[in-house]
Amino acid sequence: MAKENNPNPNKFKVSPWLVYTSVILILLFISITFQGNGLNEPGQLTASKFNEYLQKGQIEKVIVYNKTEAEVFLNANAIKEVAHKKVSKDVFDRENKGPHYTFDIGNDQIFQNKLEKAVAEGKLKDFSFLPKNNWSDILISLLPIIIIIAVWIFIMRKMSGGGAGGGGQIFNIGKSKAKLFDEKTDIKTTFKDVAGLEGAKEEIQEIVEFLKNPEKYTNLGGKIPKGALLVGPPGTGKTLLAKAVAGEAQVPFFSLSGSDFVEMFVGVGASRVRDLFKQAKEKSPAIIFIDEIDAVGRARGKSNMSGGNDERENTLNQLLTEMDGFGTNSNVIVLAATNRADVLDKALMRAGRFDRQIFVDLPDIRERAEIFKVHLAPLKKIEGLDTDFLAKQTPGFSGADIANVCNEAALIAARNNKSAVDKQDFLDAVDRIVGGLEKKNKIVTPEEKKAIAIHEAGHATVSWMLEHAAPLIKVTIVPRGQSLGAAWYLPEERLIVRPDQMLDEMCATMGGRAAEKVTFDRISTGALSDLEKVTKQARAMVTVYGLNDKIGNVTYYDSTGQSEYNFSKPYSEETAKVIDEEISLLIESQYQRAIQILEDNKDKLNQLANILIEKEVIFKDDLEAIFGKRTFDKNLEEVVS
């Protein structure tokens, strides 16, 4: 179990509400203290009653405050009388030490003469005139204002992002939220932990090398790029590369997300950009890493229907100025990552800001084997596990997908009470991720089961008979995810695709519906995903790749991504009609081709379907037993060189 990165795990944290409550209690205590002992309320006297008690000699002492209010203290004999029973005890039933009565005097000079006469006659022991600061009344009157201010500060702290980061308090809301990593304690990732991505690592390492040894480049008059943009599909390792840079560079590394600049208050984003670069300049040489930069770097003025993007555009303008404006930044390199480079502003992409665009692509078969080795290291696995075989079974998988496969394989092995993860666990993990969870308890009637078996057998038969169709690995009629059956293929990893290859793949995709037509002379809704896939392929052939003779060498694909904002198609209605006709003609021709292949092999189709109904899962060996070996099949078990 990993240790928590917390140097003081038992450190006591003071709640703001505890502070507010303590202040209120202190104010109440002061109020009570300034009111005397605060445990009893003195009785009210009239002038006639006071004169009566004074003549009887029952008053021991009188204190006059501010020449207006008198406090009367009775002597011990008077307290014992029934007339003074109400003021003789306090709330705790103890002897009340006074004051026992209060009353408002009239003329202070007349009242003073009366007290002096009583003292002279021995009826009063003492009296005094004192000033009185009524602090309790002042504090009580200020208490609501204090509470309102405290609540307002608490709410504003919550609105401005809590107690973490620079925006944790209302007066620091314009401060940067970037996290400064300490290479000695925070960052443990290095380039050794990044498998594959050789080209991307080479360019990133050059930036790190410059920060470590700048004279090597500056002596020749060269200048290091000010910024590098990591571009690629999700899960390919863009953020992992940035972590490796933080671990290798040995310089201050500021990391934050593009969304950290976004705030509900106007001007906060631009203020945070300024503060971020100010901190980086103070600690230069330094690296700033902005993850998901498309949150603030989207092209200005695009799809701005309501004018509500001014704040984001102000943030982008400030970012552009800081990266390469009138004032130059020395030794501050900006790294950024996005999987949507097509929507970024052109001013952000120009040389002088992001000089380099490092494309982080999906790993090939050799790189997948290296990634598997990294993620297999912490697993308890069997001896001699073939990583090259696993790499072949995962075409098109990203680094994050491979990590998920390894984790899922370990969970499957633990579920089956195994002591080590074996090859079958990884195959099951791939099936689980690609096809979904098996639903063996799903109710399927015998008639539906036969239709599913015929459908999947049709895919297997047609793909087996076509040269450029992907080689079959496994077919199942056990429901998985949203599908009632599934077939696994091992597609060849191609850099370019030719029309005959695309047509063979389309024909194999239509094999399921064609098998239903050949066997039952009727079709069903089970081919929905097949139709969706083949329609996308046909449309791409006609409108994107220019592979249709009638349309010609024309593409309607917009690599900038701006076509999604247009309300009109880039071709006429007549051309749209021709495109629809050509797409339909392509699909129907491959459908008829699949029907012809299945008519010629109808007996073998039924034989394969029967085996599938019986076993529910068939493999490549079962197809070889029925159809024989494919003459044009490549050796799938060859070792990766």
N, C-alpha and C positions, 0 to 999 in steps of 0.2 A: 504493500500500500504506500502510495506516495505521501510524503510529508507535506503538510500545509505550509505554504510560504507566508508564515505569519510570525514575526519575531516576538510578539507579545500576545499570545493567544488568550491570556486571562486578564488583559487590560480592561479596566472598568471604563465604560462609556457613559457619559452624562447625558441624560435625555433633556432636550430643551423644555419639555413640559415640567420636569422636576425643578428646573431653575425658576420657571414662571410661578409655580406653586409656592416655592420657598420665599420668593419675593413678596407674594401676597400675604403669606402667613407672618412674615417679619413686619410688614406694614400694619397688619391687624394687631400684632403684639405691641408695637409702639403706640398705636392708638389707645389700646387698653391701659398701657402703662401711664400715659400722660393724663388719663382720666382718674388717676388715683390708683387704688388697688384693683379697680375694675370689677370687683366681685359683688358690690352692692350699689344700689341706687339711693342717694340721700333723699330724705323726705323734704317736701316743700313747706316753707313757713310763711305765715302772714306777719305783717308788722306788729299787730296786736298780740299774737301768740309769742313772738320774740320778746316783746316787752314783758309779757307775763312770766316767761321762763327766766328772764333776766332779773326781775324783781324778786323771784323766789330763790335766786342764787343757784340755779341748776346748770348754768352755762359756765364751762371752764375756760374756753378759748374761742376767739372769733378771728377769722382771717378774711380780709376784704381784698378782692382781686380787681384791679383796674378801676377802683372807686365805684363799682357798680354791683358786684356780686359778692355776697357774704357766705362763708362756710362756717357752720356752728358746730362746736364740739361740746358735748354734754359731759358733766363730771360723773364719777362712779356712782354716787347716790341717786342721781337723776335717772340713770339708765335702768336702775332696778324698779322704777315705778311703772305701773300698768300703762300710763299714758304714753310712754315711750317704748312700748313693747315691740312695735313694728320695726324700729330702727336699732334695737338692742343687739340683734344677731345678724351675721352675714349669711350668704347663701349656703355656707358649709356648717351653719349652726354654731359658729364660733363667735366670741365677743367682738362686737363691731367697735373698732378703734377710731372711727370717724373718717371724714365729717359725717355727722348724723343728719344735719339739716342744711338746706341752702335757701336763700331768698334774695330778692333784688332790693337794694336800698334806694332811698330817694336822694336827698341832699347829703353829700358825703361829709360836709363840715358839721352839720347837725348831728349826723350819726356818730361821728368821731367824738363830739362833746358828750353824747349820751354814754359812750363806752368809757370815756375817761372818768365820768362821774361814777359809773358802776365799779370801776377799779378802785376808786377812792373809797367807796363805801364797802369794799370787800366782797361784793357780789360777783365780780368777774376777775379771774386770775390774770388773763393777758389778752391782748389783741394786737393786730398788725395790719398794715396796708401794703400790699405787694403788687407788682406788675405780673401779668400772666400772658405767656405766648401760647396761643391755642393751636399747638402743632397738630393735635389729633384731628381737628376740623379741617386743617389744610391738607393733611395726608388723605383723609377720607374723600375730600372733594377731588383730589388728583388721582385717586385709585382707578376710577373708570377710564380715564385718559391713558394711564399706564397700561391697563389691560388691553385696550384697543390697539395701542402701538405694538405691544408684544405679539398679539394675534396677527397683526398686519405683517410684521417681520417674518413670522413663521410661515404664513401663506406665500409670501414672495419668495422665500427660500425654496419652498416646494415647487413653485411655478418655474423657478430658474434652474431646475435640474437636480435638486437634492444637495446633499452635503459633499458629493464627490466631485473632483476636478475643479477647474477654474471657475465653472459656472455655478458652483454650489451656493453662492450667496449673491444677493441682489446687486451688491456693489462690484462683484467680480464677474458679472454675466458676460462681459465682452472679452474675458480672458480665454486663452486657448485651452481646449480640453485634451491636447496631445499628451500622451504618456511618454515620459522620458525613461528609456530602458538603460539599466546599468549592465554593461557587458560582463561584469564579474559575477553578478548574482542572478539577474533576471533572464538572460538569454543563454540557453544551452544548445540551440540548434546551430549547426555548422554546415558547410557545403558537403561534408561527408554524409550527412543525413538526407541529402537531396539526391535521389537516384534518377538516372536519365537526365533529360533536359541539358544535354552537353552544350549545345549552342548558346542557350540562354545563360547557363552558368559561366561560360567563357566571357560573355559581355559584361555580366554583373561583376565578375571577379576583377575585371579591368578597372571598374569604378572603385572597388575596394582597394585595389593596388595603388591607385592614385592617392587616395586618402592616407595610405600608409607611407608611400614614397613618392611625393609629388615632383621632386626634382628630376626624376627619371623622364618625365614628360615635358616639364616646363623648360628644361635645359635646351630642348630642341625647338622651342617656340610653340609647342602644342598647348591646347586648352582642353581641359576635361569637359565632357558634356555636362550641361547644367541639370538635365533631367533625363530619366529613362522611364518609358511607359511599358508596363508588362500587360500584354494583350493575349487573350486566349479563352477557350471554353471554360465553363465552371469546373472546378475540381482538378485542374491540371497542375497546380502547384505554384500559383503566382504569389500568394501570401506566404507560402513556405519558403520561397526564394528570398522574400523580404526578411523573414525571420533569420535565414542563414546570413544575410548581409549584416543584420544587427549583431549576430554572434561573431562575425569575422572582422568587421570593420575596426573595432577597438576605438570608436569615436561615439559621441552622443548620438542617439538614435531616437527621433521623435516619431511616434506612431499614432495615427488616428484614422477615423473613417470619414468619408465625404459627408455623411449625414451629421457629423458633429458640428459642422458649420451652420446647420439649419436650426433656426430658433424662431419662436413666435414673435420676438421683438424685432422691430425694424433696425437695421444697421449692425446687428450682432454678428452676422456671418463675416462681414468685411472686417470688423474689429478683431475677431478671433484670428483671421488670416494675418493681420498685422502683428498681433501679439505672438503668433506662432513663429513667424520669420524673425521677429525681434529676439525671441529666446534662442533661436537657432544661430543667429549672427553672434550673440554673446558667447556661445559655446563652440563657435566654428573652430576647426572643420567639423561639420555635422551632416547628418542625413535626415531628411524628412520623408516619411512614407505615408501616402494618402491612399487608403484602400477604398475601392468602389468610388472612384473619382467622378463617375458619371452622375452622381447625386448633385454635384455642383458644376460640373464641366459641360453640361449639355449645351448644344449650340444655341446662341442667343436669338431670340425673335422667332423661334420655330414652334409652331402649334400653340402660340400664346394668344388664345381667343379672348380671354377675359382681362389680360394685363396683370394677372396675379403673380407673375414670376419676377417682378422687379427686384425683390430681395435676393433671389438666387443669382440674378444677373449681376447685381452689385457685388456679391461675394466672388463671382467669377472674375469680374473686372479687377478687383483687388488682388486676386490670385495671379492674374496675368501681369499686373504691375510689379508685384513682389518678385516673380520669377525672372522677368527681364523688362524692367521699366527704366526710368531715368536714372534711378540709383541702382548700381549693380551690387549683387551679392557675391561675396568671395567665400569660396570653400563651403558653400551650402548646396548640397545635391538633393534634388527632389526625385523620389521614386513614387510611382503611382501604379495602381492595378485596376483593370476593368475588363469585363467581357463584352462591352458594348462600345468599342472604339468608333463605330460608325456614327454615333450620335454626339460625339464630342465636338466642341467648337474648334474651327480651323485655326483660330489664333492660338489656341492652347497646344496644337499639334505642330506648330511651325518650329523650324530650327532656331535654337536659342532659348527655347523653353523645354519642350521634350524633344531633345535632339535625336534620341534613339527610341524606336519602337521595337521591343523585344517580343516576338511572337512565341508564346508558350503553347505548343500544339499538343494534341492527344498523343500519348506514347506509342511507339511502334512495338513490334513483338520483342525486340531485344531490350528496349527500355522497360517494357512491362515485366520482363524477367528480373531486371535489376530492382524494380519497385517491389516485386514480390519478396525478394531476398530481405529488403529492409523491414517489411511488415511481418515477415515470418519469423524474424529474429526473436521477438518476445514470446512466441507461441511454443507450447509443448507439442512437437510434431514427431511423426515417425521418421526413422532414418531413411535417407536416400530419397526424400520427396523431390520430384522432378519439377523445378520451377519453370523450365522451358515448356513442359506440357501445360502447366497452368497458364502460361502466357499465351499459348495457342488457343486455349479455351475462352479467352476473354478479349476478343477483338473489339476495338472501339471503346474499351473501358478507360476511364481517366484514373489518375492516381488515387483520388478519393474513392472511386468505385472499387479499386483493388484493395484499399484499406478496409472497405466495407465487406468485401468478399472474405478476407482473412478473419475479420471479427465474427462474421456470420458462421464461418466454418468452425471456429472455436465454440460458438454457442451450440451448434448442431451436435458436435462431438460430446459436449458436456451433457446435452439433453439425452444422448444415447448412452451415457455412463461410460464413455471411453477414457482411457488414460492418456491418449495422444491423438492429435488430429491427423487423419489420413487423407489419401487422395479422394476417396468417395465423399468425404465431408466437404471438400472444396467444390466438387462437381454439384453436390446438392445445394451448396451456397450460391453458386452461379445460377442454378435453376430457380432458386428462391428469389433472387434479385431480379432476374430477367423476366420470369414468367409469373411470379407471385406465389403465395402460399397455396399448397395443395388443399383442395376441398373434397376429401374422400367421402364425406357424409352428405354431399349434395345429391338430391334425389334425381336420377336420370332414368327414364323409362327405357326398356329394351329397344324400342323403335328409334328413340333419340340416340341411344348409344351406338346403334348400327350406322345411323346417318353421320354421327361424329367420326366414327372409325373410317367410313368411306371417304369422308372429306379429308381427313389427315392422311389416309393412304394415297389419295389423289395427289396431294402435295409431294409426298415422298416419291411416288412413281414418276411424275413428270420431271422433278428435279434430278432424279437418277438418270433419266434418259437424255438430258440436255447437257451439253459440254460446259457451258459457261454458268450454269446454275450452281449455287453454293452447295458443297458436299454435305450430305445429311449426317448428323451425329446421333439423333435420338428423336423418337416420336412417342407421344403419349396422348391418351384420351381421358386422363384424370383431370378434372377441372382445376384450373389454376387462375387465381385472380379473377378477372372478368371474362376469361376465355374458357370454353368448354373442352378444348384440346389444344395441343401445341406441338410444334416441330422445331427442333434445334438444328441449326446449320452452322458451318464454320466458313464464313465468307473469306474469299481471298482479299488480302489487303492491297488495293490498287491505288496508284496515284492518278491514273486517268482511266476513264471507262468508255468503251466503244459501244456503238448502237447494238451490235449483235449480243453483247453481254447484257445490256439493259433489257433487250427483248426476251432473252432466255429467262432472266429473273422475273419479268412480268408474266411469262407463260407459266413458270412454276408457281407463282402466286395465284394465278387463276385455276391451278390444278384442282383445288378443293371444290369450287363450284362446278367445274367441268365433270368431276367424278360423280357428284350428285346427279347431274343431268344424264350422264351415261348410264348410271346404275338404276336410278329411280324415275328417270324422265321428268323430273321436277326439281326445282331448286328451293332453297330456304334462306332464312335471314342470317344463317351462321357465317356468311362470307363478308360481313360488314367491314372488319378490319382489313381483309384482303382487298376489297374494292377501294377502300380509302388509300391504301398503300400504292396500288397499281395506278390509281387516278393521279396521285401526286407525281409518280414516275413519268407517266405519259405527258402530263402538263409540263414537267421540267424538260422533257425531250423537245417539245414543240416550242415553248415560249422562253426557255432559259438557255439551253445549250445549242440551239439552232440545228438540231439533228433531223428536222422534217423537210422533205424535198419540196412540198407545196408552199410552206411558209418561207423556206429559204434560210440563208445565213443571217438571221435576224434574232436578236435577243431583246426581251422586254424586262430583263432583270436590272434592278438598280442597286448597285453595291453600296451606295451612300446611305441607303435606308430612308430616303426622303419620299419615296413613292407612297409610303403608308399615309402621308399627309395630303396626298392629292385626291380630289374628288372625281377625277375623270381618268379613264384608262388611256395608256399611251398608244392606243391603236383604234382604228375606226370600227364601226359596227359590222361592216362587211368582213373585216379581218377577224373580229371576235367570232363571227359565225364560222369562218373557215377553221379557226383554232378549235372550236368545240367539235366540229366535224372530224378533224384530224385526230383529236384525242379519242373520240369514240371509235374511230376506225382502227387506231392502234390497239385499243383494249379488246375490241371484238375480234380482231385478227389473231391475237394471242389466245383468246378464249377458244376460238375454233381450232387453233393449233393444238391446244391442250386436249380438247375433245378428241381430236384425231389420234394423238399419242395414246390416250386411254382406251379408245376403241380397239387399237392394235394390241393392247396389252390388258384387255378386260379380265382375262382369267387370272393373271398375276395380280391385278388390282384387288380382285375379290379374295384371293388367297392371302394377300397381305392384310386386308381388312379383317379377315377371320382370325388371323394370329393376333392382331391388335385387340380385337374384342376379348380374346382369351387371356392374353398377358397384360393388357392395358398399356404396357410400355414395350417398345421394340427399339433395337439398336441397329447400327450399320451392318453387323454380321447377319441379321435376319434378312435384310434386303439383298445382301450378296448371295445368300442361300437361294433366293427366289429368282433374282434377275442376273446373277453372275457379277463378276467384277467390272467396274467401269474402266474402259480402255483408256479414257482420257483423264482418269483421276490421278491427282498428284499424291505422293507419299506424305500423309499428314503426320507421320511419326518421325520425320527427319529431325535431327538435332539442329537447333539454331547455332549457326557458326558465330 
